[in-house]
Amino acid sequence: MIWVALAFCLLAILGSVGYAATRARRLWKTAKTLAKRATDIVGRVTASAARAEERAVSLSAGTERLSAAITHLQGSLEELAVIRSAAAEPGDLLKSIRGLVPRK
């Protein structure tokens, strides 16, 4: 009877060790897969950050060009205002002369 109990205990211990080893192996595989996927994701995030940085640099260059264009446009608008006021002077003079001539 002692040998049966000893065999049962030995079988229970070996079964438990086998089960624990199988679970440990699954855990190891899962950890490796997780590490690989995390590395891939970090690589994609890094590439995305690099693209975003390139876009930000190009936007800042575009902003500088836009600022220069706005400055040029403001100067052109000021010049247009001067030209319009100069073009309106002869019309105003003509209106004042017409006002002197009597109508029927």
Contact map, one row per residue, 1 for C-alpha under 8 A:
11111000000000000000000000000000000000000000000000000000000000000000000000000000000000000000000000000000
11111100000000000000000000000000000000000000000000000000000000000000000000000000000000000000000000000000
11111110000000000000000000000000000000000000000000000000000000000000000000000000000000000000000000000000
11111111000000000000000000000000000000000000000000000000000000000000000000000000000000000000000000000000
11111111100000000000000000000000000000000000000000000000000000000000000000000000000000000000000000000000
01111111110000000000000000000000000000000000000000000000000000000000000000000000000000000000000000000000
00111111111000000000000000000000000000000000000000000000000000000000000000000000000000000000000000000000
00011111111100000000000000000000000000000000000000000000000000000000000000000000000000000000000000000000
00001111111110000000000000000000000000000000000000000000000000000000000000000000000000000000000000000000
00000111111111000000000000000000000000000000000000000000000000000000000000000000000000000000000000000000
00000011111111100000000000000000000000000000000000000000000000000000000000000000000000000000000000000000
00000001111111110000000000000000000000000000000000000000000000000000000000000000000000000000000000000000
00000000111111111000000000000000000000000000000000000000000000000000000000000000000000000000000000000000
00000000011111111100000000000000000000000000000000000000000000000000000000000000000000000000000000000000
00000000001111111110000000000000000000000000000000000000000000000000000000000000000000000000000000000000
00000000000111111111000000000000000000000000000000000000000000000000000000000000000000000000000000000000
00000000000011111111100000000000000000000000000000000000000000000000000000000000000000000000000000000000
00000000000001111111110000000000000000000000000000000000000000000000000000000000000000000000000000000000
00000000000000111111111000000000000000000000000000000000000000000000000000000000000000000000000000000000
00000000000000011111111100000000000000000000000000000000000000000000000000000000000000000000000000000000
00000000000000001111111110000000000000000000000000000000000000000000000000000000000000000000000000000000
00000000000000000111111111000000000000000000000000000000000000000000000000000000000000000000000000000000
00000000000000000011111111100000000000000000000000000000000000000000000000000000000000000000000000000000
00000000000000000001111111110000000000000000000000000000000000000000000000000000000000000000000000000000
00000000000000000000111111111000000000000000000000000000000000000000000000000000000000000000000000000000
00000000000000000000011111111100000000000000000000000000000000000000000000000000000000000000000000000000
00000000000000000000001111111110000000000000000000000000000000000000000000000000000000000000000000000000
00000000000000000000000111111111000000000000000000000000000000000000000000000000000000000000000000000000
00000000000000000000000011111111100000000000000000000000000000000000000000000000000000000000000000000000
00000000000000000000000001111111110000000000000000000000000000000000000000000000000000000000000000000000
00000000000000000000000000111111111000000000000000000000000000000000000000000000000000000000000000000000
00000000000000000000000000011111111100000000000000000000000000000000000000000000000000000000000000000000
00000000000000000000000000001111111110000000000000000000000000000000000000000000000000000000000000000000
00000000000000000000000000000111111111000000000000000000000000000000000000000000000000000000000000000000
00000000000000000000000000000011111111100000000000000000000000000000000000000000000000000000000000000000
00000000000000000000000000000001111111110000000000000000000000000000000000000000000000000000000000000000
00000000000000000000000000000000111111111000000000000000000000000000000000000000000000000000000000000000
00000000000000000000000000000000011111111100000000000000000000000000000000000000000000000000000000000000
00000000000000000000000000000000001111111110000000000000000000000000000000000000000000000000000000000000
00000000000000000000000000000000000111111111000000000000000000000000000000000000000000000000000000000000
00000000000000000000000000000000000011111111100000000000000000000000000000000000000000000000000000000000
00000000000000000000000000000000000001111111110000000000000000000000000000000000000000000000000000000000
00000000000000000000000000000000000000111111111000000000000000000000000000000000000000000000000000000000
00000000000000000000000000000000000000011111111100000000000000000000000000000000000000000000000000000000
00000000000000000000000000000000000000001111111110000000000000000000000000000000000000000000000000000000
00000000000000000000000000000000000000000111111111000000000000000000000000000000000000000000000000000000
00000000000000000000000000000000000000000011111111100000000000000000000000000000000000000000000000000000
00000000000000000000000000000000000000000001111111110000000000000000000000000000000000000000000000000000
00000000000000000000000000000000000000000000111111111000000000000000000000000000000000000000000000000000
00000000000000000000000000000000000000000000011111111100000000000000000000000000000000000000000000000000
00000000000000000000000000000000000000000000001111111110000000000000000000000000000000000000000000000000
00000000000000000000000000000000000000000000000111111111000000000000000000000000000000000000000000000000
00000000000000000000000000000000000000000000000011111111100000000000000000000000000000000000000000000000
00000000000000000000000000000000000000000000000001111111110000000000000000000000000000000000000000000000
00000000000000000000000000000000000000000000000000111111111000000000000000000000000000000000000000000000
00000000000000000000000000000000000000000000000000011111111100000000000000000000000000000000000000000000
00000000000000000000000000000000000000000000000000001111111110000000000000000000000000000000000000000000
00000000000000000000000000000000000000000000000000000111111111000000000000000000000000000000000000000000
00000000000000000000000000000000000000000000000000000011111111100000000000000000000000000000000000000000
00000000000000000000000000000000000000000000000000000001111111110000000000000000000000000000000000000000
00000000000000000000000000000000000000000000000000000000111111111000000000000000000000000000000000000000
00000000000000000000000000000000000000000000000000000000011111111100000000000000000000000000000000000000
00000000000000000000000000000000000000000000000000000000001111111110000000000000000000000000000000000000
00000000000000000000000000000000000000000000000000000000000111111111000000000000000000000000000000000000
00000000000000000000000000000000000000000000000000000000000011111111100000000000000000000000000000000000
00000000000000000000000000000000000000000000000000000000000001111111110000000000000000000000000000000000
00000000000000000000000000000000000000000000000000000000000000111111111000000000000000000000000000000000
00000000000000000000000000000000000000000000000000000000000000011111111100000000000000000000000000000000
00000000000000000000000000000000000000000000000000000000000000001111111110000000000000000000000000000000
00000000000000000000000000000000000000000000000000000000000000000111111111000000000000000000000000000000
00000000000000000000000000000000000000000000000000000000000000000011111111100000000000000000000000000000
00000000000000000000000000000000000000000000000000000000000000000001111111110000000000000000000000000000
00000000000000000000000000000000000000000000000000000000000000000000111111111000000000000000000000000000
00000000000000000000000000000000000000000000000000000000000000000000011111111100000000000000000000000000
00000000000000000000000000000000000000000000000000000000000000000000001111111110000000000000000000000000
00000000000000000000000000000000000000000000000000000000000000000000000111111111000000000000000000000000
00000000000000000000000000000000000000000000000000000000000000000000000011111111100000000000000000000000
00000000000000000000000000000000000000000000000000000000000000000000000001111111110000000000000000000000
00000000000000000000000000000000000000000000000000000000000000000000000000111111111000000000000000000000
00000000000000000000000000000000000000000000000000000000000000000000000000011111111100000000000000000000
00000000000000000000000000000000000000000000000000000000000000000000000000001111111110000000000000000000
00000000000000000000000000000000000000000000000000000000000000000000000000000111111111000000000000000000
00000000000000000000000000000000000000000000000000000000000000000000000000000011111111100000000000000000
00000000000000000000000000000000000000000000000000000000000000000000000000000001111111110000000000000000
00000000000000000000000000000000000000000000000000000000000000000000000000000000111111111000000000000000
00000000000000000000000000000000000000000000000000000000000000000000000000000000011111111100000000000000
00000000000000000000000000000000000000000000000000000000000000000000000000000000001111111110000000000000
00000000000000000000000000000000000000000000000000000000000000000000000000000000000111111111000000000000
00000000000000000000000000000000000000000000000000000000000000000000000000000000000011111111100000000000
00000000000000000000000000000000000000000000000000000000000000000000000000000000000001111111110000000000
00000000000000000000000000000000000000000000000000000000000000000000000000000000000000111111111000000000
00000000000000000000000000000000000000000000000000000000000000000000000000000000000000011111111100000000
00000000000000000000000000000000000000000000000000000000000000000000000000000000000000001111111110000000
00000000000000000000000000000000000000000000000000000000000000000000000000000000000000000111111111000000
00000000000000000000000000000000000000000000000000000000000000000000000000000000000000000011111111100000
00000000000000000000000000000000000000000000000000000000000000000000000000000000000000000001111111110000
00000000000000000000000000000000000000000000000000000000000000000000000000000000000000000000111111111000
00000000000000000000000000000000000000000000000000000000000000000000000000000000000000000000011111111000
00000000000000000000000000000000000000000000000000000000000000000000000000000000000000000000001111111100
00000000000000000000000000000000000000000000000000000000000000000000000000000000000000000000000111111100
00000000000000000000000000000000000000000000000000000000000000000000000000000000000000000000000011111110
00000000000000000000000000000000000000000000000000000000000000000000000000000000000000000000000000111111
00000000000000000000000000000000000000000000000000000000000000000000000000000000000000000000000000001111
00000000000000000000000000000000000000000000000000000000000000000000000000000000000000000000000000000111
